[in-house]
Amino acid sequence: MPNKVNVESISHDKRIIARKILQGEISEKDLQATLKKLPDVSENAEEVTLEEKEK
């Protein structure tokens, strides 16, 4: 059985998290608990619009 990993110390890359869940290094329950601890920083978001250049 693999060693348990501290969920808070893992990468925030979705692919790595998914692999660690599949390998049993972290549980979905641990991941959800960690996600609930994250602050809501949505007010810091900035809207970006892209304009296409004509050729």
Summary of the structure (lengths in Angstrom):
residues: 55
radius of gyration: 17.4
end to end distance: 58.4
largest distance: 58.4
contacts: 77
relative contact order: 0.15
helix: 45%
strand: 0%
